[in-house]
Amino acid sequence: MPVYATMKHKMTSSESAFLSPTKFTPGTTFVDLKNPPKNPIREFDKITIKYPSRLDSACTDPGKIYEYSSENLYPAGQINFCVDICKQITVKIRDDDRINISGLPQRRVIILHAVKLMQNALNIKNGFDVSIENDLELRHCGLGSSASIIQGVGAAINELYGNPIKPMDLIRYLAGNHGEEIDGDNKHLIQVQSVGGSGVCGHFRGGLIILTGRAVPIVAVDLPKDLKVVFGVPTKYAHPDANYLILKEVQNIPKFKKVSRDFAEKIAYRLLNEAIPELIDGNHKPMKDFIFDYRWDMGSIANCSYAYPEIMNIAEKMRPLKNDADVEFVALSTAGPGFFIVTRDIKKAENIFANLDMKTYVANIHNDKYKVLEKR
């Protein structure tokens, strides 16, 4: 029986498209690559890259996360902070068709999916040895870890063939065919919608990047290097799989769409006329205030509490941080339950999260694109 058969919410046709099929095998493509390269030439045999993570502080139109498009991209927009919680990805071309994967055993099916997507995009038959080392393995906390694996592996293989696929085409292709793991099933993935933020943070410069529409980065600014990102995750969070989380999320579809109906014009006005101009001019406070108001007072945190209901209590205790001068930015990331604080006072942020029974991780802002460490 399909995993969504017990849903009480009556789906629209676009929502039904988003939910079908419920699971698929690695390499399944829902959308084809735009402008596929003809006869790509192998330029290198082996590559190692470092691929960053992103923290999604807000959507620009949250209801669009369920609006199906022919490209399978969901134009909800994102305000992303790029951080140096990196994956070191090494890919070597084989002379046979075998795919060998080492590292991140829980994510093997996602890595296999990424490799097969690239074989399809490049129309190649040879296999690969893929090894991934992760600075921090936290799944389904708000780091975009699944998408960064797929986008990172895709970027590495594209490099081996001289980057014949343009960045935006690659980002959209991989986001449109996104999937995540199912606990206890190493042969299938669950279809999960993707906005494209992890791809944009890897391929474009900027510590803070705003993307809208079809994963288009419209604003990208470097943030001061002395700012640190302190990421807090509730110690009692059980890290459920994507199969469980997507069911919970879909049950909240009407709430996400209501935020767009109620606040879309206010979101657009404040971003365009207040937050973005000041951000570009070096004043972060209007963007901080916008992100905070979106998360705390436009229903975003409440809507995302399906993943971990306790975030409501955590969020209320964090309200004073809006006007705390030591806190440059504060937000829930994606649907959480991870919160993050951008600050110069690491100890203060760590103490805030510790008092909320949260484990903390400290990272630097990543103002650059993914980095090639070795290519031969």
QUIGIQUI-V285556 format. One record per residue. N is the residue number from 1. PHI is phi in whole degrees, -180 to 180 (* if undefined). PSI is psi in degrees with one decimal (999 if undefined). BURIAL is b if it has 9 or more other ideal C-beta (glycine too) atoms within 8 Angstrom, else e. Layout:
n	phi	psi	burial
N	PHI	PSI	BURIAL
N	PHI	PSI	BURIAL
//
This chain:
n	phi	psi	burial
1	*	134.4	e
2	-57	146.9	e
3	-63	-22.2	b
4	-97	7.6	b
5	-64	-23.2	e
6	-94	6.7	e
7	-66	137.8	b
8	-89	-26.6	e
9	-70	127.6	e
10	-80	120.7	e
11	-84	145.6	b
12	-79	172.5	e
13	-64	-37.2	e
14	-68	-37.2	b
15	-67	-39.1	b
16	-62	-39.1	b
17	-63	-39.7	e
18	-63	-34.0	b
19	-90	-2.8	b
20	-122	130.6	e
21	-81	160.0	e
22	-74	-33.7	b
23	-146	160.6	b
24	-154	166.4	e
25	-90	152.6	e
26	-56	136.4	b
27	96	-9.5	b
28	-63	131.7	b
29	-112	129.4	e
30	-97	-26.4	e
31	-135	145.8	b
32	-88	158.6	e
33	-70	133.4	b
34	-78	137.5	e
35	56	56.5	e
36	-65	141.5	b
37	-70	148.9	b
38	-101	122.2	e
39	50	60.5	e
40	-62	143.5	b
41	-101	130.6	e
42	-69	117.2	e
43	-105	-23.3	e
44	-139	159.7	b
45	-100	-28.3	e
46	-149	144.9	b
47	-146	149.0	b
48	-130	128.5	b
49	-128	158.4	b
50	-110	122.5	b
51	-116	125.7	b
52	-78	174.2	b
53	-110	166.3	b
54	-128	149.3	b
55	-114	123.1	b
56	-95	103.9	b
57	-84	-24.4	b
58	-168	155.3	b
59	-101	152.8	b
60	-89	-19.0	b
61	-156	78.7	b
62	-60	-29.8	b
63	-65	-21.6	b
64	-76	-4.3	b
65	-66	-13.2	b
66	-118	11.7	b
67	-93	105.6	b
68	-65	143.8	b
69	-132	163.8	b
70	-64	-24.6	e
71	-88	-0.8	e
72	63	24.4	b
73	-101	145.5	b
74	-114	107.6	b
75	-80	51.9	b
76	-82	-14.9	b
77	70	159.8	b
78	-152	149.6	b
79	-111	105.4	b
80	-109	140.2	b
81	-105	126.0	b
82	-94	129.7	b
83	-128	156.8	b
84	-89	36.0	b
85	-83	94.4	b
86	-107	154.5	b
87	-105	128.7	b
88	-93	113.2	b
89	-113	121.5	b
90	-115	128.2	b
91	-129	130.8	b
92	-125	133.0	b
93	-77	134.5	b
94	-99	162.0	b
95	-93	-4.3	e
96	-115	-167.4	e
97	-103	12.6	e
98	-76	148.5	e
99	-119	111.1	b
100	-107	130.3	b
101	-125	132.3	b
102	-132	147.6	e
103	90	151.5	e
104	49	63.1	b
105	-58	-32.8	e
106	-68	-18.9	e
107	-108	12.6	b
108	-57	-41.2	b
109	-67	-31.4	b
110	-71	-42.0	b
111	-63	-43.6	b
112	-60	-41.4	b
113	-60	-44.9	b
114	-62	-43.7	b
115	-62	-46.1	b
116	-67	-33.6	b
117	-62	-39.5	b
118	-74	-34.8	b
119	-59	-41.2	b
120	-67	-43.9	b
121	-65	-37.9	b
122	-93	-6.2	b
123	55	53.2	e
124	-122	155.9	e
125	-111	-17.6	e
126	-68	155.4	b
127	-91	-176.3	b
128	-146	148.7	b
129	-99	125.2	b
130	-125	128.0	b
131	-128	133.1	b
132	-129	127.5	b
133	-114	135.5	e
134	-115	133.7	b
135	-61	-36.4	e
136	-155	121.6	e
137	-104	94.1	e
138	-127	105.5	b
139	-92	143.9	b
140	57	46.6	b
141	-118	-11.1	b
142	118	8.2	b
143	-92	-5.8	b
144	66	35.3	b
145	-66	-37.8	b
146	-67	-45.8	b
147	-66	-35.8	b
148	-69	-28.5	b
149	-65	-50.7	b
150	-65	-47.2	b
151	-68	-36.7	b
152	-69	-45.0	b
153	-62	-41.0	b
154	-61	-43.1	b
155	-64	-40.5	b
156	-65	-45.9	b
157	-67	-38.5	b
158	-60	-39.0	b
159	-62	-38.8	b
160	-62	-24.6	b
161	-107	20.3	b
162	80	22.4	e
163	55	54.1	e
164	-72	-19.9	e
165	-97	125.9	b
166	-67	148.7	e
167	-51	-49.5	e
168	-67	-35.8	b
169	-64	-40.7	b
170	-68	-45.5	b
171	-57	-47.8	b
172	-69	-37.3	b
173	-64	-47.6	b
174	-72	-36.9	b
175	-67	-37.5	b
176	-69	-19.1	b
177	-114	27.6	b
178	-70	146.5	b
179	-156	162.2	b
180	-136	165.9	b
181	-75	156.9	b
182	-120	121.5	b
183	-59	133.4	e
184	83	1.5	e
185	-134	101.4	e
186	-94	14.3	e
187	-117	-5.1	e
188	-137	159.7	b
189	-122	162.5	b
190	-104	138.6	b
191	-74	123.9	b
192	-129	134.8	b
193	-67	148.0	b
194	-133	138.5	b
195	-92	-23.9	b
196	104	6.2	b
197	-63	-39.1	b
198	-66	-33.9	b
199	-68	-43.2	b
200	-65	-42.3	b
201	-66	-25.7	b
202	-82	-31.4	b
203	-100	-12.3	b
204	-127	146.4	b
205	-71	153.8	e
206	131	131.2	b
207	-79	-25.0	b
208	-130	119.8	b
209	-127	130.2	b
210	-106	125.0	b
211	-121	146.5	b
212	-138	171.7	b
213	56	-132.1	e
214	-84	58.7	b
215	61	33.8	b
216	-89	119.4	e
217	-75	114.0	b
218	-100	-21.5	e
219	-141	133.3	b
220	-144	121.6	b
221	-129	145.2	b
222	-76	144.1	e
223	-108	153.0	b
224	-54	138.5	e
225	-69	-19.1	e
226	-83	-5.1	e
227	-77	139.2	b
228	-118	154.3	b
229	-110	120.1	b
230	-108	117.3	b
231	-107	126.9	b
232	-118	132.4	b
233	-125	129.7	b
234	-55	133.7	b
235	-66	-23.0	e
236	-92	0.6	e
237	-68	132.6	b
238	-94	-2.0	e
239	55	59.2	e
240	-66	165.4	e
241	-82	171.9	b
242	-66	-30.5	b
243	-60	-43.2	b
244	-70	-46.0	e
245	-67	-38.3	b
246	-68	-33.8	b
247	-63	-45.2	b
248	-63	-39.9	b
249	-65	-44.5	b
250	-62	-31.6	b
251	-66	-14.9	b
252	-106	11.4	b
253	-50	-49.1	b
254	-58	-32.4	e
255	-69	-41.5	b
256	-65	-39.5	b
257	-69	-32.6	b
258	-65	-37.4	b
259	-60	-42.7	b
260	-64	-43.6	b
261	-63	-41.5	e
262	-81	-30.9	e
263	-126	0.7	b
264	-55	-45.8	b
265	-67	-40.6	e
266	-66	-40.7	e
267	-60	-49.2	b
268	-63	-44.5	b
269	-64	-47.6	b
270	-66	-39.2	b
271	-65	-49.9	b
272	-72	-37.3	e
273	-105	-13.4	e
274	-124	-63.4	b
275	-69	-48.1	b
276	-68	-48.4	b
277	-58	-41.8	e
278	-69	-37.1	b
279	-59	-47.3	b
280	-64	-29.9	e
281	-85	1.5	e
282	96	-0.1	e
283	-98	111.7	e
284	-87	-16.0	b
285	-61	-44.6	e
286	-61	-35.2	b
287	-71	-40.0	b
288	-58	-46.3	b
289	-64	-40.4	b
290	-63	-48.9	b
291	-60	-43.7	b
292	-62	-49.0	b
293	-62	-39.1	b
294	-61	-47.8	b
295	-72	-49.1	b
296	-85	-34.7	b
297	-119	-0.8	e
298	-109	12.6	b
299	92	0.8	b
300	-65	-49.1	b
301	-65	-40.6	b
302	-60	-42.9	e
303	-67	-30.6	b
304	-88	0.3	b
305	-73	-4.1	b
306	-59	-31.1	b
307	-74	-34.5	b
308	-162	92.9	b
309	-54	-26.3	e
310	-65	-14.4	b
311	-62	-22.0	b
312	-64	-45.7	b
313	-69	-39.7	e
314	-60	-46.2	b
315	-61	-42.7	b
316	-62	-37.1	e
317	-72	-15.6	e
318	-96	-0.4	b
319	-54	-40.3	e
320	-60	-16.2	e
321	-70	-16.8	b
322	-58	-39.3	b
323	-110	19.9	e
324	-85	117.2	e
325	-66	-20.1	e
326	-81	-9.4	e
327	-106	110.0	b
328	-74	-41.9	e
329	-147	153.1	b
330	-149	139.3	b
331	-166	160.5	b
332	-79	145.9	b
333	-104	127.7	b
334	50	-125.9	e
335	-95	9.4	b
336	76	-158.8	b
337	-84	12.9	b
338	-77	131.0	b
339	-106	157.2	b
340	-139	150.4	b
341	-124	127.9	b
342	-99	122.1	b
343	-159	166.4	b
344	-99	-10.5	e
345	-106	83.3	e
346	-61	-45.2	b
347	-61	-41.6	e
348	-62	-44.8	b
349	-65	-41.3	b
350	-62	-39.7	b
351	-67	-37.8	e
352	-59	-48.5	b
353	-70	-37.3	b
354	-61	-40.1	b
355	-68	-15.6	e
356	-101	12.8	b
357	60	49.9	e
358	-125	139.8	b
359	-83	140.7	e
360	-115	152.4	b
361	-137	136.6	b
362	-112	134.7	b
363	-139	162.5	b
364	-91	155.5	e
365	-66	140.3	b
366	-111	101.6	b
367	-87	-3.0	b
368	-109	177.7	e
369	-83	-176.3	e
370	-62	154.3	b
371	-117	132.0	e
372	-85	118.2	b
373	-89	-35.8	e
374	-155	142.4	e
375	-153	119.7	b
376	-149	999	e
//
